[in-house]
Amino acid sequence: YDIIVVGFGHPFIQLWNWRTNDNLREIRCSDENCILYSLSFWIDPTQVNLVVAAGTVFNQVLLWEPFKSSKISARLKGHQGVIFRTTWSDDGTLLCSVSDDRTAKLWLLQKPLINNTDIEAKITFHGHAARVWDCLFMRQYLVTCSEDTTCAVWDVDNGTRLLSLSGHKGKNVWKICANVNNMVLVSGSGNSSIKMWDIEHLLQLQKGGAKKVIPFMHKEIMGTKKKPEFVRVVNMYNLNTAILATNRGFI
């Protein structure tokens, strides 16, 4: 594909041809102009529709279908803090948001969206002791990471916390990513480390009564006391390779 969609810090998007470096189109939301703290896209498999989930500074998630209308399709209300991250299930029926209010919320979305409808969360996940930075879906589970240096694995059906993954030191697990096929999670922390977790194995151990959950791999990146270097973004290239971006601009 030659076209990419770019989102910005206010409710508008641009369509670019990355091969020719041409800005093909800009689409603006007509009834909101607030600052966005997060943004994610869900693309319909037929590729005829795009849904934008935008987390605002006013504690709401805005759902917008820019190819259909310039107006907001729905507002997801209930958080008591700014929205740091939104992420979609593969089929676009579930959306998760995480917030400054120390919670994650799961939203069940029915299509088509009705203009400017207020939608309430299906489940609110409580348990982190500080701000929640990131979230992702792993099959029937939701995973979150937090300023409290832990990751949590939740049951999306009832909101139960199944695992608490601790071991990062200091402050902040900024980012998580996963190889869903192999149920492997990678967490990147403010203490210059990444950890890999075999989630399926850990869930089995937990059911068997194991009292301690540990990662199967731990690595640290180098920094200095005056110029600490830590993970801000992490993605899995394959089961054996993770790509990191640090606060000092290195990959």
C-alpha positions in Angstrom: 0.0 0.0 0.0 1.2 3.5 -0.9 -1.0 5.5 1.5 -0.5 6.1 5.2 -2.8 8.0 7.6 -1.2 10.5 10.0 -3.0 11.8 13.2 -2.1 15.0 15.0 -2.4 16.7 18.4 -5.8 18.1 17.4 -8.7 16.3 15.7 -7.5 16.2 12.1 -5.8 13.6 9.9 -3.8 13.7 6.7 -3.4 11.1 4.0 0.0 10.8 2.5 1.5 8.9 -0.4 4.8 7.8 1.3 6.4 6.9 -2.0 5.9 10.3 -3.6 5.9 12.3 -0.4 2.6 13.9 -1.4 0.0 15.1 1.0 -3.2 13.8 -0.7 -5.8 15.1 1.7 -6.5 16.7 5.0 -9.7 16.0 6.9 -10.7 18.1 10.0 -13.3 17.4 12.6 -15.8 20.2 12.6 -17.2 20.0 16.1 -14.1 19.5 18.3 -10.7 21.3 18.4 -9.3 20.1 21.8 -5.8 18.9 22.5 -5.4 15.1 22.0 -3.1 13.0 24.3 -3.5 9.8 22.3 -4.9 8.6 19.0 -5.4 5.2 17.3 -7.0 4.0 14.1 -9.2 1.0 13.2 -9.5 0.2 9.5 -12.4 -1.8 8.3 -11.2 -5.0 6.5 -13.1 -3.8 3.4 -11.0 -0.6 3.6 -13.9 1.6 3.0 -14.1 3.0 6.5 -11.7 4.4 9.1 -12.5 5.0 12.7 -10.4 7.3 14.8 -10.3 6.9 18.6 -8.9 10.1 20.1 -8.1 10.5 23.8 -8.6 14.1 24.9 -7.3 16.3 27.7 -10.9 16.6 28.9 -11.1 12.9 29.9 -13.1 11.6 27.0 -12.4 9.3 24.0 -13.8 10.7 20.8 -14.8 8.3 18.0 -14.7 9.9 14.6 -15.3 8.4 11.1 -13.6 11.0 8.9 -14.4 9.3 5.6 -18.2 9.5 6.5 -18.6 12.8 8.3 -16.8 15.8 9.8 -18.7 15.4 13.1 -17.9 13.2 16.1 -19.6 9.8 15.9 -19.6 9.0 19.6 -18.1 10.1 22.9 -16.8 7.6 25.5 -17.2 9.1 29.0 -16.2 7.9 32.4 -12.5 8.6 32.9 -11.5 11.1 35.6 -8.1 11.9 33.9 -6.6 12.5 30.6 -6.4 9.5 28.2 -2.8 8.3 27.6 -3.6 5.4 25.2 -6.3 3.8 23.2 -6.1 0.5 21.4 -8.5 -1.6 19.3 -9.3 -5.3 19.2 -8.7 -6.8 15.7 -12.3 -6.8 14.8 -13.0 -3.3 16.0 -15.7 -4.3 18.4 -13.7 -3.6 21.6 -11.7 -0.5 22.5 -9.5 -0.1 25.6 -8.4 3.3 27.0 -6.0 4.0 29.9 -5.8 7.1 31.9 -4.2 9.4 34.4 -7.0 8.2 36.8 -5.1 4.9 37.3 -7.7 2.8 35.5 -8.3 1.1 32.2 -11.7 1.0 30.6 -13.2 -1.5 28.1 -15.7 -0.2 25.6 -18.1 -2.4 23.5 -18.8 -0.7 20.2 -21.7 -1.6 18.0 -21.8 -0.6 14.4 -22.9 1.6 12.9 -21.9 4.3 15.3 -24.7 6.9 15.9 -23.7 10.6 15.7 -22.6 12.1 19.0 -23.9 9.3 21.1 -22.5 8.9 24.7 -21.2 5.4 25.4 -20.5 4.0 28.8 -17.7 1.5 29.6 -18.5 -2.2 29.7 -15.8 -2.8 32.4 -13.5 -0.6 34.4 -10.2 -2.2 35.5 -9.0 -1.1 38.9 -5.7 -2.2 40.5 -2.8 -0.1 39.4 -1.3 2.2 42.0 -0.4 5.0 39.6 -1.0 6.3 36.1 -1.6 3.8 33.4 0.5 4.4 30.2 -0.2 1.6 27.7 -2.5 -1.3 26.9 -3.0 -4.1 24.4 -5.1 -7.1 23.6 -3.7 -10.6 23.7 -6.4 -13.0 22.6 -9.0 -13.0 25.4 -6.8 -11.0 27.7 -6.1 -7.3 28.2 -2.6 -6.2 29.3 -1.8 -2.8 30.9 1.4 -1.1 32.1 1.8 1.6 34.6 3.9 4.3 36.4 3.8 1.9 39.4 6.4 -0.3 37.5 4.0 -3.2 37.0 2.1 -4.8 34.1 -1.2 -6.5 34.7 -3.0 -9.2 32.7 -6.8 -9.0 32.9 -9.8 -11.1 31.9 -11.8 -9.0 29.4 -15.0 -10.9 30.2 -15.2 -9.9 33.9 -12.4 -7.5 34.7 -10.5 -9.9 37.0 -6.7 -9.3 37.3 -5.1 -12.6 36.5 -1.4 -11.7 36.7 0.6 -8.9 38.2 4.0 -8.7 36.5 6.6 -7.0 38.7 10.4 -6.7 38.6 11.1 -3.4 36.9 12.7 -1.0 39.4 12.4 2.7 39.9 9.5 4.3 38.1 7.4 3.7 35.0 6.8 0.8 32.6 6.3 3.0 29.6 5.5 0.6 26.8 4.4 -2.9 26.1 4.2 -5.0 22.9 3.4 -8.6 22.2 3.8 -11.6 19.9 0.2 -12.7 20.2 0.6 -16.0 18.4 3.2 -17.1 20.9 1.7 -15.2 23.8 5.0 -13.4 24.6 4.9 -9.9 26.1 7.7 -7.4 26.1 7.8 -4.5 28.6 10.0 -1.5 28.5 10.8 0.5 31.6 12.2 3.8 32.9 15.0 1.9 34.6 16.7 1.1 31.3 15.5 -2.5 31.0 13.2 -4.6 29.0 11.6 -7.9 30.1 10.0 -10.7 28.2 7.1 -12.7 29.7 5.7 -16.0 28.6 2.1 -15.1 29.4 0.5 -18.5 28.6 3.1 -20.3 30.8 2.7 -17.8 33.6 -1.1 -18.2 33.6 -0.7 -22.0 33.9 1.7 -21.5 36.8 -0.7 -19.2 38.5 -3.5 -21.7 38.2 -1.1 -24.2 39.8 -0.6 -22.0 42.8 2.8 -20.4 41.9 3.5 -17.4 44.3 6.0 -15.6 42.2 5.9 -14.5 38.5 9.2 -13.9 36.8 10.2 -13.0 33.2 12.2 -15.4 31.1 14.4 -12.7 29.7 15.8 -9.4 31.2 18.1 -7.0 29.4 19.4 -3.5 30.2 20.4 -0.7 27.9 23.3 1.6 28.8 23.1 5.1 30.1 24.8 7.3 32.7 23.7 8.8 35.9 23.8 12.3 34.3 22.2 11.1 31.1 20.0 8.1 31.9 18.7 6.2 28.9 15.5 4.3 29.0 12.9 2.7 26.8 10.0 4.9 25.5 8.8 2.7 22.6 9.2 -1.1 22.1 7.9 -3.3 19.3 8.5 -6.9 18.4 9.9 -7.7 15.0 9.7 -11.4 15.6 9.9 -13.8 18.6 13.6 -13.3 18.9 13.9 -9.6 18.1 12.5 -6.4 19.7 13.0 -2.9 18.4 13.4 -0.2 21.0 13.4 3.6 20.8 14.9 5.4 23.8 14.4 8.8 25.4 17.8 9.9 23.9 16.7 9.3 20.4 18.4 6.0 19.6 16.9 2.8 18.1 
